[in-house]
Amino acid sequence: MSSRIESRRPTPRWSRRRICVAMAAACVGALAASAAGQQPPTTLRLASTPWSPFTNAPGQPRFALDLVEAALQRIGVKAETTIVPDGTLTPALLEGRFDGSAAMWRDAERERSLIYSKPYLENRMLLVGVRGTDVSATSFAALAGKRIALVDGFAYGEMPTGAGAPRVVRARSVEESLQKVLAGETDYALLEELVVQYLASHHDDEVKARLALGAKPLVIRPLHFALRRDLPGAQAIIDRFNAELPKMITDRSYHRLLQVAWIEADVDGDGRPESVPATDQAGQAPPTRDYSILAQAQAAAVPEPPRRFFIGGQVYSGWGAVPDRYKVGDPTKTPWGSTVAPVFSFQWK
């Protein structure tokens, strides 16, 4: 009612004049900015190379792209990603053919032209072998002479060559690399930790009976969302993206997008990580393996027992402190509370 009364109140002539001047100035400014190419784009044109399970075409495993695009949508920014061939991404960005990329490693050449977000995931590669295999190696040098399946087109970082190098067995996909391990064609596969999480979540019986899963990664590389420095509004978009990430963990968007049951992250900002389940139906026991968003940074922090859990909007110290009402589960749904089918097709025969 008050707004209706106010709308009938006559506006002083000097106020109308000022409003008209302000509107005209805004229009002129917008036109000038547009003419100068300073208007932020209505849709970000992003590019990535194919790199499963982080980047890929729609319908394929593309966790990094899905997560970044969802975060941008939450802050009102639309993004479309083009998959480009290996070796062409950096030149395309530096030449201005795209606005940025959803999944990039930092390097000095790119940093001169790109603004990076905070890391939102880590590329962590773990050894996987048949049951009874030693999977404790934390460097390629420790695998000298061993056969290791690597997927064509994937980036694994610097590898040794010569007598001190492992023997590379090429695979066309993540699934094929595991098949080669099970068939005895290679000693190891090197799998992204998100894939290992899938194996543990969806094929628990087969994993326990047939596989040995590494716990410490051979490769750790943080992933960033990046935009060109000369893109209008780039810094503001990056800042808003950074601010949205913690919210996506506490409201469990991260879990659904990554399709993991538990995430370890510092959700209360005190420098200590908490284990966060995908739903408040956390299950009858704490997780034996949860997915750490930034394991490298968290490992640098001094561990402080007992383990902490963020459930029902509250932090609990120790599983015993978690109320019983949260220690339930729904066997008809995935651990992240949906009926979404797995995106990998592993064969166990």
Protein Blocks (a to p, Z undefined) as FASTA:
>chain_A
ZZmmmmmpccdfklmmmmmmmmmmmmmmmmmmmmnopaccfbdcdddddddfkbccehia
cfklmmmmmmmmmnopacddddddehilmmmmmnopagbdfbdcddfklmmmpccdddfb
dcdddddddehiackbcbfklmgoiacdddehiaebjadehjlbccddddfbfklmmmmm
mnopafbdcddfklmmmmmmmmmmmmmmmpccdfbdfbdcdddddddfklghklmmmmmm
mmmmmmmmmnommmmmnopabdcddfkonopacdddfbfbnbjbdcfbdcdfblmlmmmp
ccdddddddeehiacehjklpcfklmccdfkbcfkopabdcfbdcdfZZ
